Amino acid sequence: MINKIDGIDVNCPAEMPTLIVHNSDEPGHVAAVTSLLFYNKINIAQMQLFRNERGGYAVMVIESDQQIPAQIISSIEKFPGIIKVTYINPSMD
């Protein structure tokens, strides 16, 4: 269980493939990331949004039903306003 990311309280079991996207708290980041996942047929099992303050630093935690390919993660890293992307890929049966 992950309870804190860069000083922000979160609640993330990380039992499924998990994408952690650090970004500036501005409109459009959630839509950009989720649209890319949609177009690549990656189903979101759970999603949570966190931020340190309005307009500050934000973190989105996305758990998916399947693994997320490296090229998708690389594409997300290049989006404007994205600070860092972390991917957790636990063993799946």
Phi, psi and omega per residue, in radians:
M1 nan 2.257 3.081
I2 -1.746 2.160 -3.079
N3 -1.919 -0.291 -3.107
K4 -2.600 2.338 3.081
I5 -2.260 2.055 3.126
D6 0.842 0.765 3.081
G7 1.439 0.002 3.139
I8 -1.813 2.243 3.098
D9 -1.188 2.250 3.113
V10 -2.364 2.998 3.094
N11 -2.391 1.645 -3.023
C12 -2.353 1.932 3.133
P13 -1.232 -0.460 3.128
A14 0.937 0.680 3.094
E15 -1.613 -0.221 3.132
M16 -2.076 2.955 3.023
P17 -0.955 2.193 -2.996
T18 -2.240 2.237 3.101
L19 -1.860 2.177 3.107
I20 -2.009 1.983 -3.062
V21 -1.957 2.090 3.095
H22 -1.693 2.243 -3.097
N23 -2.638 2.896 3.012
S24 -1.259 2.543 -3.087
D25 -1.415 1.439 -3.120
E26 -2.379 2.707 3.120
P27 -1.078 2.529 3.003
G28 1.843 -0.372 -3.082
H29 -1.179 -0.761 3.128
V30 -1.086 -0.799 -3.137
A31 -1.074 -0.724 -3.123
A32 -1.110 -0.810 -3.106
V33 -1.194 -0.840 -3.099
T34 -1.185 -0.569 3.077
S35 -1.128 -0.741 3.115
L36 -1.088 -0.740 3.099
L37 -1.099 -0.762 3.107
F38 -1.002 -0.870 -3.092
Y39 -1.131 -0.365 3.105
N40 -1.788 0.248 3.059
K41 1.018 0.676 3.072
I42 -1.782 2.087 -3.086
N43 -1.503 2.272 3.094
I44 -1.476 2.114 3.113
A45 -1.481 -0.674 -3.136
Q46 -2.729 2.540 3.124
M47 -2.493 2.392 3.100
Q48 -2.349 2.532 3.122
L49 -2.089 2.417 -3.134
F50 -2.420 2.675 3.040
R51 -2.671 2.732 3.140
N52 -1.435 -0.564 3.076
E53 -2.885 2.791 3.128
R54 -1.026 2.198 -3.132
G55 1.355 0.113 -3.095
G56 -1.720 -2.162 -3.068
Y57 -1.813 2.302 -3.099
A58 -2.209 2.729 3.099
V59 -2.355 2.261 2.985
M60 -1.958 2.343 3.139
V61 -2.018 2.050 -3.079
I62 -2.119 2.090 3.031
E63 -1.752 2.358 -3.082
S64 -2.099 2.819 3.132
D65 -1.354 -0.323 3.141
Q66 -2.394 2.941 3.129
Q67 -1.118 2.632 3.120
I68 -1.845 2.071 -3.101
P69 -1.079 2.616 -3.102
A70 -1.012 -0.609 -3.117
Q71 -1.173 -0.523 3.080
I72 -1.240 -0.752 3.100
I73 -1.064 -0.749 3.101
S74 -1.063 -0.704 3.109
S75 -1.112 -0.735 3.128
I76 -1.095 -0.703 -3.140
E77 -1.046 -0.433 -3.094
K78 -1.565 -0.163 3.131
F79 -1.112 2.450 3.069
P80 -1.038 2.412 3.100
G81 1.527 -0.145 3.098
I82 -1.471 2.222 -3.082
I83 -1.621 -0.788 -3.069
K84 -2.788 2.570 3.069
V85 -2.222 2.272 3.081
T86 -2.116 2.393 3.138
Y87 -2.135 2.229 3.089
I88 -1.941 2.128 -3.100
N89 -2.119 1.492 3.119
P90 -1.236 2.811 3.106
S91 -1.085 2.321 3.113
M92 -2.044 2.513 3.106
D93 -1.298 nan nan
